[in-house]
């Protein structure tokens, strides 16, 4: 399935092809992250939905917000590869000992897409005015109320 998409990039010039592959892998990482969270929530006995489709139906506004916020983070990285290292060292006092920026490669784009939701939650927990204001997509607190009583 991915092969036709990658073949479509074959006719595009070098820089545009690389940019397209970075975006593709970032969004594939986002999709895997969302589907993984939805699948875990749907299989839990503590949530009222039983499928990924129901989870997405009830959480789509928060999911759209998370994808948008994570994509803005990806754009910040795209425009300045030293952004995340500077953010961690200057704002949070974390010195990772990295002497150069984290390069934006197909692998790092996919990894960021996969982990950016977790990073968003972590950063928002560290910034006092954002704590508790980011929509919840955990699947534990919202959704339809389903009567599970078999007799009533």
C-alpha positions in Angstrom: 0.0 0.0 0.0 2.8 2.4 0.8 4.8 1.4 -2.2 2.5 3.2 -4.7 2.8 6.3 -2.6 6.6 6.1 -2.5 6.6 5.4 -6.3 4.6 8.6 -6.8 7.4 10.5 -5.1 9.9 9.0 -7.6 9.0 11.6 -10.3 9.4 14.6 -8.0 12.7 16.4 -7.7 15.1 15.8 -4.8 14.2 18.4 -2.2 10.5 18.2 -2.8 10.6 14.4 -2.7 12.5 14.5 0.6 10.0 17.0 2.0 7.1 14.9 0.8 8.5 11.7 2.4 9.1 13.6 5.7 5.5 14.7 5.8 4.2 11.3 4.8 6.2 9.5 7.5 5.1 12.2 10.1 1.4 11.6 9.3 1.9 7.8 9.2 3.4 8.1 12.7 0.4 10.3 13.8 -2.1 7.8 12.4 -0.4 4.8 14.1 -0.4 6.8 17.4 -4.1 7.6 17.2 -5.1 4.1 16.1 -3.0 2.6 18.9 -4.6 4.8 21.5 -8.1 4.1 20.1 -7.5 0.4 20.0 -6.3 0.3 23.6 -9.3 2.4 24.7 -11.7 0.3 22.7 -10.4 -3.0 24.2 -10.6 -1.7 27.8 -13.5 -2.9 29.9 -13.6 0.6 31.6 -14.7 2.5 28.5 -18.2 2.6 26.9 -17.1 2.0 23.3 -16.1 -1.3 21.8 -14.5 -0.2 18.5 -11.9 2.2 17.2 -14.6 3.8 15.1 -16.7 4.6 18.2 -13.6 6.0 20.0 -12.9 8.3 17.0 -16.5 9.3 16.8 -16.5 10.5 20.4 -13.0 12.0 20.5 -12.6 13.6 17.0 -12.5 17.2 18.2 -9.7 16.5 20.7 -7.9 14.3 18.2 -8.0 17.1 15.6 -6.7 19.5 18.2 -3.8 17.2 19.1 -2.9 16.6 15.4 -2.9 20.3 14.7 -0.8 21.2 17.8 1.7 18.4 17.0 1.9 19.5 13.4 2.7 23.0 14.5 5.5 21.6 16.6 6.7 19.7 13.5 6.7 22.9 11.5 8.7 24.6 14.2 11.3 21.8 13.9 11.1 22.0 10.1 12.0 25.7 10.2 14.6 25.5 12.9 16.2 22.1 13.6 17.7 23.4 16.9 14.3 24.4 18.2 13.6 21.4 20.5 17.1 21.3 21.9 16.9 25.0 22.7 13.5 24.6 24.2 14.6 21.8 26.5 17.8 23.5 27.6 16.6 27.1 27.9 13.0 26.7 29.1 13.1 23.6 31.2 16.7 23.6 32.3 17.4 20.2 30.8 20.8 19.9 29.2 20.9 16.8 27.1 24.6 17.3 26.2 23.7 17.4 22.5 26.2 19.7 20.8 24.2 19.8 17.6 20.6 19.9 16.6 18.5 16.7 16.0 18.4 16.4 12.2 15.1 16.2 10.4 15.3 12.9 8.6 12.7 10.3 7.5 13.3 8.3 10.6 13.1 11.3 13.0 10.0 12.6 11.2 8.2 9.2 11.7 9.4 8.9 15.3 8.2 12.5 16.1 4.8 11.7 14.5 4.5 8.6 16.6 5.6 10.2 19.9 4.5 13.8 19.5 1.2 13.3 21.3 3.1 12.1 24.4 5.5 15.1 24.0 2.5 17.4 23.8 1.0 16.0 27.0 4.4 16.3 28.8 5.0 19.9 27.7 1.5 21.0 28.6 1.9 19.5 32.1 5.1 21.5 32.5 3.5 24.9 31.5 1.2 26.0 34.3 -1.3 28.0 32.2 -1.8 25.0 29.8 -2.1 22.2 32.4 -5.6 20.7 32.3 -6.6 22.9 29.3 -5.6 20.5 26.5 -8.5 18.2 25.4 -8.3 14.7 26.8 -8.0 11.9 24.3 -7.2 9.1 26.8 -10.7 7.7 26.5 -11.2 7.4 30.2 -13.4 10.4 31.0 -15.7 11.1 28.1 -18.0 9.4 25.7 -21.5 7.8 25.4 -23.2 6.4 28.5 -24.1 2.8 27.8 -26.3 0.8 30.1 -24.4 -2.4 30.8 -27.1 -4.0 33.0 -28.3 -7.1 31.2 -31.7 -7.1 33.0 -32.9 -3.6 32.5 
